[in-house]
């Protein structure tokens, strides 16, 4: 059925449950997996950042982003390895995670996305939005949501 599944995670408890379920789904489907996360883009420091010595260079931000992404993906990679799955890991820097997820699925040639939902409702959903809802709205490939 599916041959290559993108499993995005932000490292949260809800997302990690979806990673576990996605790995099991991929194992049963005999599909390979790309584990994926998104970290914030570089923001140019302002004058106050320089004055307070909080300015971070682009190179430092890139190193920090890779470390953060590696930390988020490490546990998922270990679970994929334990399930004897063919898998890879990747990350992107973006302030719009849903766009990075849809682009990663396209770039990796995935035929499905398996992701968690934080399940926000009411005002919280309106205020924070939903990356999952945006992926569902904009993805051209099947997207499974684990609750």
N, C-alpha and C positions, 0 to 999 in steps of 0.2 A: 504494500500500500504506500507508505511513506518511506523514502530512502535517505533523506537528510533533514534533520529537525533542528531548528534554532531554539535554544532554551536560554532566554535572557533572565538575568537575576540582578537585583540591587543589593543582595546580601542580607536582606531583611528576613525575619522568621517566616513570613508568609511566602516570600519568593523562594526561600530554601525548601519549603515543603513542596512547592511546584517543581523545583529542580529534581527532587527525589522522585516525584510522580512522573515527570517527563523522562527521566532516565529509565524508569521501569517501562514506560510506554514504548520508548525507543528500543529497549532490549527485546520486548515482546514482538515488535514490528521488524526486528533485525535491521534497524536504521542506524546510520551514523549520526553524530550529534556535534553541533557547534555550541559551546557554552559561551555566553556573551554578556558583557556588562557595559554600562555607560558611566563615565565620570564627567564632571563639569569641565566646560571649556576654560581656556585661559582668559582672564579678565585683566585688562590693562590697569595697573595700579594708579590710583589717584594721588594728588599731592599729599593728602593726609597719610596715605600708606607710606610714602617716602619719608615724611617727617617722623612718623612713628616707627620707622625701620621695619615695616611689615611688607615691603615690596618684594615680590617673588619674580625671578626671571622666568622667561619662557622655558628655558632648559630645566630649571628647578621644577616648574609645574609639570613638564613632561615626565621627569623622573618620579615625582610624587604620584602622578596619574597612573603610571605603570605599576608602581608599588601597590597603590590602592586597588587597582583592577586585579592584580595578581593575588592579593589577599582575599578579595571577594570570590575569585574563581577557583582558588586552591581546593577548598572543600568539595565543590562540585566536581572538579576534575578527579579528585580521589574517589568519589562515588562512581563516576563513570568508569574509571579504571577498574574498580572492584566489580562492576557489572560486566566487565570484559567488552565494553563498547569501543568501537572506533570513534574517536572524538578529537576535537581541536578546541582551542580557546581563542577568544578575540575580545577586544574592547575598542571603544571609540570615545572621543571627547566631544560632548554635545550638551547643550542646555535644553534640548528637546529630545529626551530619550526615545520617545515613540518613533521619531524620524530615523534615529540611528538604528533602532531595532528593525524597522522595515527595510532600510538600506542594507543592513548586515545580512538579512535573509536573502535579499536579491544578490548581493555580492558573493555570498557563499554558495549560491545555487540551491538554497533550501526549498523544500516543497511543503513545509509546514513550520509553524511557530507554536511552541507550547510554553505558556507563561501563566503566572499567578495573577490574582486580582486582589488588591488590598481591600476591596469591598466597601469603599467609602460610600456613604449615602447622604442624602439631603444636602445641607449647606456645606459640609466637608467636601462632598463630591464636586459641588459647584465651585467652591473656592480653590481646591487643590487640583481639580480636574482628574482625569484618569488616563494614565499612559496606556493601560490595557484597552480602554475604550477607543483611544486614538489609533492604536494598532489595528483593532478590529475594523475601524472605519476606513483606514487607508491601505491596509495590506491587500494585495491581490492573491495571496495564497491562504490556504486554510489556517486558521488560528484557533487553537484549543486553549481554553481558560480553565485553570484549576482553582477551585475555591476550597 
